[in-house]
Amino acid sequence: MNLINQLDHAQSDFSERVAKCTHVDEVLKLKSQFIGKKGTVATILAGLKDASLEEKRELGPKGNQVKQAIEAATQERIKSI
C-alpha cells in the first residue's frame, strides 16, 4: 500500500472510530493516536524521507489535508457530544 493510500485509510478509519466515541476524553485520545507526535499519520509521513521529490510534493499537502480533516472531525464530534 503506498503512502497516499495509507493516509486515506487513516482518515477513513478515524472517521469511523470517532463516530463511535461517546465521551470527549475518548475523542481526544483517538485524535492523539492519529495525529499525535507518534501517531498513525506521523508514522506514515515518516516514510517521506524515502520518497522521491515528486512523491514528496504530493504527500506533503495530502498529509496536511488529512491532519486538518481529523482536527475538524474531532471538533465536530466534541460539539455533538
Backbone as JSON Lines, residues from 0, in Angstrom:
{"i":0,"aa":"M","n":[0.86,-1.18,0.0],"ca":[0.0,0.0,0.0],"c":[0.9,1.24,0.0]}
{"i":1,"aa":"N","n":[0.65,2.14,-0.94],"ca":[1.5,3.33,-0.98],"c":[1.09,4.32,0.11]}
{"i":2,"aa":"L","n":[1.91,5.35,0.29],"ca":[1.71,6.29,1.39],"c":[0.4,7.07,1.27]}
{"i":3,"aa":"I","n":[0.01,7.42,0.06],"ca":[-1.25,8.17,-0.12],"c":[-2.43,7.29,0.28]}
{"i":4,"aa":"N","n":[-2.4,6.04,-0.12],"ca":[-3.47,5.12,0.27],"c":[-3.5,4.93,1.78]}
{"i":5,"aa":"Q","n":[-2.33,4.88,2.39],"ca":[-2.26,4.75,3.84],"c":[-2.87,5.97,4.54]}
{"i":6,"aa":"L","n":[-2.6,7.15,4.0],"ca":[-3.18,8.38,4.57],"c":[-4.7,8.38,4.41]}
{"i":7,"aa":"D","n":[-5.17,7.99,3.24],"ca":[-6.62,7.91,3.01],"c":[-7.27,6.91,3.96]}
{"i":8,"aa":"H","n":[-6.6,5.77,4.14],"ca":[-7.13,4.73,5.04],"c":[-7.16,5.25,6.47]}
{"i":9,"aa":"A","n":[-6.11,5.95,6.89],"ca":[-6.06,6.5,8.25],"c":[-7.2,7.49,8.46]}
{"i":10,"aa":"Q","n":[-7.46,8.33,7.48],"ca":[-8.54,9.31,7.6],"c":[-9.9,8.63,7.7]}
{"i":11,"aa":"S","n":[-10.15,7.65,6.86],"ca":[-11.45,6.97,6.91],"c":[-11.58,6.15,8.19]}
{"i":12,"aa":"D","n":[-10.49,5.55,8.65],"ca":[-10.51,4.79,9.9],"c":[-10.83,5.72,11.07]}
{"i":13,"aa":"F","n":[-10.22,6.9,11.08],"ca":[-10.5,7.86,12.13],"c":[-11.97,8.26,12.11]}
{"i":14,"aa":"S","n":[-12.5,8.54,10.94],"ca":[-13.9,8.97,10.82],"c":[-14.84,7.91,11.37]}
{"i":15,"aa":"E","n":[-14.58,6.65,11.06],"ca":[-15.42,5.57,11.56],"c":[-15.32,5.46,13.08]}
{"i":16,"aa":"R","n":[-14.11,5.54,13.59],"ca":[-13.9,5.35,15.03],"c":[-14.38,6.53,15.85]}
{"i":17,"aa":"V","n":[-14.22,7.76,15.35],"ca":[-14.64,8.93,16.11],"c":[-16.17,8.97,16.24]}
{"i":18,"aa":"A","n":[-16.86,8.46,15.25],"ca":[-18.33,8.45,15.3],"c":[-18.85,7.56,16.43]}
{"i":19,"aa":"K","n":[-18.04,6.6,16.85],"ca":[-18.44,5.68,17.92],"c":[-18.09,6.19,19.31]}
{"i":20,"aa":"C","n":[-17.33,7.26,19.39],"ca":[-16.93,7.81,20.69],"c":[-18.13,8.47,21.37]}
{"i":21,"aa":"T","n":[-18.21,8.27,22.7],"ca":[-19.34,8.82,23.44],"c":[-18.92,9.86,24.48]}
{"i":22,"aa":"H","n":[-17.62,10.02,24.68],"ca":[-17.11,10.99,25.65],"c":[-16.01,11.83,25.01]}
{"i":23,"aa":"V","n":[-15.88,13.05,25.47],"ca":[-14.86,13.95,24.94],"c":[-13.47,13.36,25.13]}
{"i":24,"aa":"D","n":[-13.22,12.74,26.28],"ca":[-11.9,12.15,26.53],"c":[-11.54,11.09,25.49]}
{"i":25,"aa":"E","n":[-12.53,10.3,25.09],"ca":[-12.31,9.27,24.07],"c":[-11.92,9.91,22.74]}
{"i":26,"aa":"V","n":[-12.61,10.98,22.4],"ca":[-12.34,11.68,21.13],"c":[-10.92,12.23,21.12]}
{"i":27,"aa":"L","n":[-10.54,12.87,22.21],"ca":[-9.21,13.47,22.29],"c":[-8.11,12.41,22.28]}
{"i":28,"aa":"K","n":[-8.35,11.31,22.93],"ca":[-7.37,10.21,22.94],"c":[-7.22,9.64,21.53]}
{"i":29,"aa":"L","n":[-8.34,9.45,20.86],"ca":[-8.3,8.94,19.49],"c":[-7.57,9.9,18.57]}
{"i":30,"aa":"K","n":[-7.83,11.18,18.73],"ca":[-7.14,12.21,17.93],"c":[-5.63,12.1,18.12]}
{"i":31,"aa":"S","n":[-5.19,11.96,19.36],"ca":[-3.75,11.88,19.61],"c":[-3.15,10.6,19.04]}
{"i":32,"aa":"Q","n":[-3.94,9.54,18.98],"ca":[-3.46,8.29,18.38],"c":[-3.23,8.46,16.88]}
{"i":33,"aa":"F","n":[-3.97,9.36,16.27],"ca":[-3.85,9.55,14.83],"c":[-2.91,10.69,14.44]}
{"i":34,"aa":"I","n":[-3.01,11.85,15.11],"ca":[-2.18,12.97,14.68],"c":[-1.22,13.45,15.76]}
{"i":35,"aa":"G","n":[-1.04,12.66,16.79],"ca":[-0.06,12.99,17.81],"c":[1.35,12.8,17.3]}
{"i":36,"aa":"K","n":[2.32,13.15,18.13],"ca":[3.73,13.07,17.74],"c":[4.14,11.68,17.25]}
{"i":37,"aa":"K","n":[3.6,10.65,17.89],"ca":[3.9,9.28,17.49],"c":[2.67,8.58,16.92]}
{"i":38,"aa":"G","n":[1.76,9.37,16.37],"ca":[0.51,8.84,15.87],"c":[0.62,8.2,14.5]}
{"i":39,"aa":"T","n":[-0.5,7.69,14.06],"ca":[-0.58,6.98,12.78],"c":[-0.12,7.84,11.61]}
{"i":40,"aa":"V","n":[-0.61,9.07,11.54],"ca":[-0.26,9.95,10.42],"c":[1.24,10.29,10.46]}
{"i":41,"aa":"A","n":[1.77,10.56,11.63],"ca":[3.2,10.87,11.75],"c":[4.05,9.68,11.31]}
{"i":42,"aa":"T","n":[3.61,8.49,11.66],"ca":[4.34,7.28,11.26],"c":[4.32,7.13,9.75]}
{"i":43,"aa":"I","n":[3.18,7.37,9.15],"ca":[3.08,7.28,7.69],"c":[3.96,8.33,7.04]}
{"i":44,"aa":"L","n":[3.91,9.56,7.55],"ca":[4.69,10.65,6.95],"c":[6.19,10.49,7.18]}
{"i":45,"aa":"A","n":[6.58,9.66,8.12],"ca":[8.0,9.37,8.3],"c":[8.57,8.71,7.05]}
{"i":46,"aa":"G","n":[7.71,8.09,6.28],"ca":[8.12,7.47,5.01],"c":[8.48,8.49,3.94]}
{"i":47,"aa":"L","n":[8.23,9.76,4.2],"ca":[8.58,10.82,3.23],"c":[10.08,10.85,2.96]}
{"i":48,"aa":"K","n":[10.87,10.5,3.95],"ca":[12.33,10.57,3.78],"c":[12.81,9.66,2.66]}
{"i":49,"aa":"D","n":[12.08,8.58,2.4],"ca":[12.47,7.64,1.35],"c":[11.75,7.9,0.03]}
{"i":50,"aa":"A","n":[10.87,8.88,0.01],"ca":[10.08,9.17,-1.18],"c":[10.87,10.04,-2.16]}
{"i":51,"aa":"S","n":[10.49,9.94,-3.42],"ca":[11.1,10.8,-4.43],"c":[10.6,12.22,-4.26]}
{"i":52,"aa":"L","n":[11.26,13.15,-4.91],"ca":[10.86,14.55,-4.82],"c":[9.43,14.75,-5.29]}
{"i":53,"aa":"E","n":[9.05,14.06,-6.36],"ca":[7.69,14.18,-6.89],"c":[6.68,13.65,-5.88]}
{"i":54,"aa":"E","n":[7.01,12.53,-5.24],"ca":[6.11,11.96,-4.24],"c":[5.99,12.89,-3.04]}
{"i":55,"aa":"K","n":[7.1,13.5,-2.65],"ca":[7.08,14.43,-1.51],"c":[6.17,15.61,-1.79]}
{"i":56,"aa":"R","n":[6.19,16.09,-3.02],"ca":[5.33,17.22,-3.39],"c":[3.85,16.87,-3.3]}
{"i":57,"aa":"E","n":[3.55,15.6,-3.5],"ca":[2.16,15.15,-3.42],"c":[1.79,14.77,-1.98]}
{"i":58,"aa":"L","n":[2.72,14.13,-1.29],"ca":[2.44,13.63,0.05],"c":[2.37,14.72,1.12]}
{"i":59,"aa":"G","n":[3.19,15.73,1.01],"ca":[3.19,16.81,2.0],"c":[1.82,17.46,2.14]}
{"i":60,"aa":"P","n":[1.27,17.97,1.05],"ca":[-0.06,18.58,1.13],"c":[-1.14,17.57,1.54]}
{"i":61,"aa":"K","n":[-1.03,16.33,1.08],"ca":[-2.02,15.31,1.44],"c":[-1.97,15.05,2.94]}
{"i":62,"aa":"G","n":[-0.77,14.98,3.5],"ca":[-0.62,14.78,4.94],"c":[-1.26,15.91,5.72]}
{"i":63,"aa":"N","n":[-1.04,17.13,5.28],"ca":[-1.65,18.29,5.94],"c":[-3.17,18.26,5.82]}
{"i":64,"aa":"Q","n":[-3.66,17.86,4.67],"ca":[-5.1,17.77,4.45],"c":[-5.72,16.74,5.4]}
{"i":65,"aa":"V","n":[-5.07,15.6,5.55],"ca":[-5.59,14.56,6.44],"c":[-5.58,15.05,7.9]}
{"i":66,"aa":"K","n":[-4.5,15.71,8.3],"ca":[-4.44,16.24,9.67],"c":[-5.56,17.25,9.91]}
{"i":67,"aa":"Q","n":[-5.79,18.13,8.95],"ca":[-6.85,19.13,9.09],"c":[-8.23,18.48,9.14]}
{"i":68,"aa":"A","n":[-8.42,17.44,8.34],"ca":[-9.71,16.74,8.34],"c":[-9.94,16.04,9.68]}
{"i":69,"aa":"I","n":[-8.9,15.46,10.24],"ca":[-9.02,14.79,11.54],"c":[-9.31,15.82,12.62]}
{"i":70,"aa":"E","n":[-8.63,16.95,12.56],"ca":[-8.88,18.02,13.53],"c":[-10.32,18.52,13.44]}
{"i":71,"aa":"A","n":[-10.8,18.72,12.21],"ca":[-12.18,19.19,12.02],"c":[-13.19,18.16,12.51]}
{"i":72,"aa":"A","n":[-12.95,16.89,12.21],"ca":[-13.85,15.83,12.67],"c":[-13.86,15.74,14.18]}
{"i":73,"aa":"T","n":[-12.71,15.98,14.79],"ca":[-12.61,15.96,16.26],"c":[-13.48,17.07,16.84]}
{"i":74,"aa":"Q","n":[-13.33,18.27,16.33],"ca":[-14.11,19.41,16.84],"c":[-15.6,19.19,16.62]}
{"i":75,"aa":"E","n":[-15.95,18.66,15.47],"ca":[-17.35,18.39,15.15],"c":[-17.95,17.38,16.13]}
{"i":76,"aa":"R","n":[-17.19,16.34,16.41],"ca":[-17.69,15.3,17.32],"c":[-17.81,15.83,18.75]}
{"i":77,"aa":"I","n":[-16.84,16.62,19.17],"ca":[-16.88,17.19,20.52],"c":[-18.14,18.06,20.67]}
{"i":78,"aa":"K","n":[-18.47,18.83,19.64],"ca":[-19.66,19.69,19.7],"c":[-20.94,18.87,19.79]}
{"i":79,"aa":"S","n":[-20.93,17.69,19.19],"ca":[-22.15,16.89,19.15],"c":[-22.33,16.01,20.4]}
{"i":80,"aa":"I","n":[-21.32,15.94,21.24],"ca":[-21.44,15.1,22.46],"c":[-22.14,15.89,23.54]}
